[in-house]
Amino acid sequence: MDKMGLGMLIVGIILIIGGAYGIWYFLPYVIDVVMGAIGIIALLIGIMLAGIGFILVKD
């Protein structure tokens, strides 16, 4: 294993630990973000389905 690979492995492990700690510390906010993202995804899927349905009905 070369030095760069070892350095990337160590930095990756540190980032994983830091990210897990951040998620655990700010868990209520993380849940809010996930719920908001689900709402946004549902809205975008609805817009796409309505657009495709409009095009199919028009033909």
C-alpha positions as CSV (number, residue, x, y, z in Angstrom):
1,M,0.0,0.0,0.0
2,D,1.4,3.4,-0.9
3,K,1.5,6.5,1.3
4,M,-1.3,8.3,-0.6
5,G,-3.7,5.3,-0.3
6,L,-2.9,5.1,3.4
7,G,-3.5,8.8,3.8
8,M,-6.8,8.6,2.0
9,L,-7.9,5.7,4.1
10,I,-7.1,7.5,7.3
11,V,-8.8,10.8,6.2
12,G,-11.8,8.7,5.0
13,I,-12.2,7.0,8.4
14,I,-11.9,10.4,10.2
15,L,-14.6,11.8,8.0
16,I,-16.9,8.8,8.6
17,I,-16.5,9.2,12.3
18,G,-17.0,13.0,12.2
19,G,-20.1,12.6,10.0
20,A,-21.6,10.0,12.2
21,Y,-21.0,12.2,15.2
22,G,-22.6,15.2,13.4
23,I,-25.6,13.1,12.5
24,W,-26.0,11.9,16.0
25,Y,-25.5,15.3,17.6
26,F,-28.0,17.1,15.2
27,L,-30.4,14.2,14.8
28,P,-33.7,16.2,15.0
29,Y,-32.4,18.5,12.2
30,V,-31.3,15.5,10.1
31,I,-34.8,14.0,10.4
32,D,-36.3,17.4,9.4
33,V,-34.0,17.5,6.3
34,V,-34.9,13.9,5.3
35,M,-38.6,14.6,5.6
36,G,-38.3,17.8,3.6
37,A,-36.3,16.0,0.9
38,I,-39.0,13.3,0.7
39,G,-41.6,16.1,0.2
40,I,-39.5,17.7,-2.5
41,I,-39.0,14.4,-4.3
42,A,-42.8,13.7,-4.1
43,L,-43.5,17.1,-5.6
44,L,-41.0,16.7,-8.4
45,I,-42.4,13.2,-9.3
46,G,-45.9,14.6,-9.3
47,I,-44.9,17.5,-11.6
48,M,-43.2,15.0,-14.0
49,L,-46.2,12.6,-14.0
50,A,-48.6,15.5,-14.6
51,G,-46.5,16.8,-17.5
52,I,-46.2,13.3,-19.1
53,G,-50.0,12.8,-18.6
54,F,-50.7,16.1,-20.2
55,I,-48.6,15.2,-23.2
56,L,-50.2,11.8,-23.5
57,V,-53.8,13.2,-23.2
58,K,-53.0,15.9,-25.8
59,D,-52.1,13.3,-28.5
